[in-house]
Amino acid sequence: MSTQDIHANMVLDLKGLTCPAPLLGAKRLVDDLHAGQILLLISDCRGTRDDLFAWAKQTGNQVLKTAEQPGGGVGYYIQKGKGKLFQANVTLDIRGVACPGPIIEAKKMLSGMKSGEVLKLVSNCPGTQADITSWATATGMKLLDAAKVTASDYEFFIQKP
């Protein structure tokens, strides 16, 4: 779909409100949309852009386009994604640490977590995928999901039993 073909299913004009109000308003409406539908959020708060892009990345939604609005503010076209299936209680970003470092740090982090809680582990060590899979099986940890998210980065969602 070209950015000129984007049509919002819903419009939310929050000009005049400061952060985090635009993000919170967008979240409430996007939660009610069906996957693939689009919200046009209009905001003149300078912090909205950073907040919105970070939130979209974490939730599986996507900011398709931004555009200056004729009445002022910036329009953010947000498409509801399928969403992430797992919510992490803790995120451990261990990029730059070679194996077996990611497993050692994940073990430390999980030891302080409660049963049922989920650790999101981010690593760019090429051996981590095989290591985490084997380690989770051997220790009884539940590997909920493993994905290559960039050319070099992996994300793992590990649940403590």
N, C-alpha and C positions, 0 to 999 in steps of 0.2 A: 504494500500500500504506500503510495507516495504521500508525503506530508501535506500536499494540497488536497488530498482526498479525505483528510481526517475530519470527521464530524462528531461532535460531542453528543452523548446521550443525555448528559446532565451538565448544567453550568452552576458553579458556586463562586459568587463574587464576594471576596473578603477584603477588598481594598479598605485601608484605614485600620486594619487590625495588625497587631505586632505578633511576632513569633512567640510561642508555637501555635497560636490560634489557626493560621492557615493550614498547617500540617494536620492538626487535630480535626479540623472541619473536613479536609480532604479524606482523611482516614475513615471517618464516619460514613461518608457517602460512598467511597470506593468499596467498603465492606459490604454495602448493600447491592452493588452492581454484580452482574453476571460476568464470568470470564470473557474477556475480549471487548467488553463495553468500555466507553471512554468518558471521563470526567474532564471538563475544562475548569480548572481552578484559576481565578484571577486574583492576584495579590500584588501589593506595592511594597511589601516588607522585604528588605534586602536579604534577610536571612532565609527566606522561603526556599530559594533555589538549592542551597546546600542541604537544608533539612529534607527537602522533598526527594532529591536524588539519592541521599543516603537511605532514607526510608524505603524508597522504591526498590533499591538493591537488596535490602534485607527482607522484603516481603514478597519478592517475585513479581511486583508490578513494574510498569515501564513508563517513563516520561518519553512520549513519542516526539514531542515538539514543544518549543517555547516560542512565544511571539508577543511583541509589544501590542498592547490593546488600544484601540482608538480612544476609549474613555479613560485611559491611564492604566498603569500597572502592567504586569506581565501575565500572559496566559500560559498555563502549563496543561498540556494535553496528556492526561494520565490514563493508561490502559490497564484495566485490571487483568492480572495474570492468573495463572492457576494457583499461585501461592505456594509457599514452602510447606511441606507436609510436617516438618518438625520445627518446634520452637526450642531454641537452646536456652538453658538457664545460665550458661557461662560460655564465653568464646575465648579460645586460646589461639592467638595468632603467633605461630612459631616459625614463620617464614625466615629463611636464612640460617636455620639450625639443621645440621646434617644428622642423618640417622646414626644412632638410635635415639637422639635427642627428643624428637617429637613424641615417641612412646614414653620415654622417661618422664617428660613434663606432663603428658596426658595422665599417666598413672598418678603422679603427685596431685594433680588437680582433681581427678575423680575420687581420690581417697578422702578428700574433704567435702565431697558432695553427698547428698541424700539419695537413697534408693529411688529410682524412677526419674531422677534428674538427667538432663541431656547436656553433654559437652559438645560444642562445635569446635573442631580442631582444623586450623588452616595451616597448610604446610606446602613448601615448594621443593622438598627433598624428593627426588625421583623414586627412591625406594620405599617411601612412606606408605603408598597404597598397599603393596604386598605385606609390609610389616604390620600395619594396623589391622588388616584383615586376619592375619595369623594370630596376632596378639589378642584381639578381641575374642576369637574362638577359644584360645587357650586359657583365657582368664574368666570367661563367662560374661564378659561385657557384651552388650547388644549393639552391633553396628547397624544403625537404622538406615544410613544412607552414606554413600561415598560418591563424589563427583569431581571430575576435572573441570574447573570453572574458568581457567585461562590456559594459555599454552604451558604454563609451568606451575600453576597453583591448584591444589586439591582441597576439598572440604569434606570433612567426616563428621557425622553426627553419631555420637556414642552415648548410649544410655547405661547408667549404672544400675545393675540388677538389685 
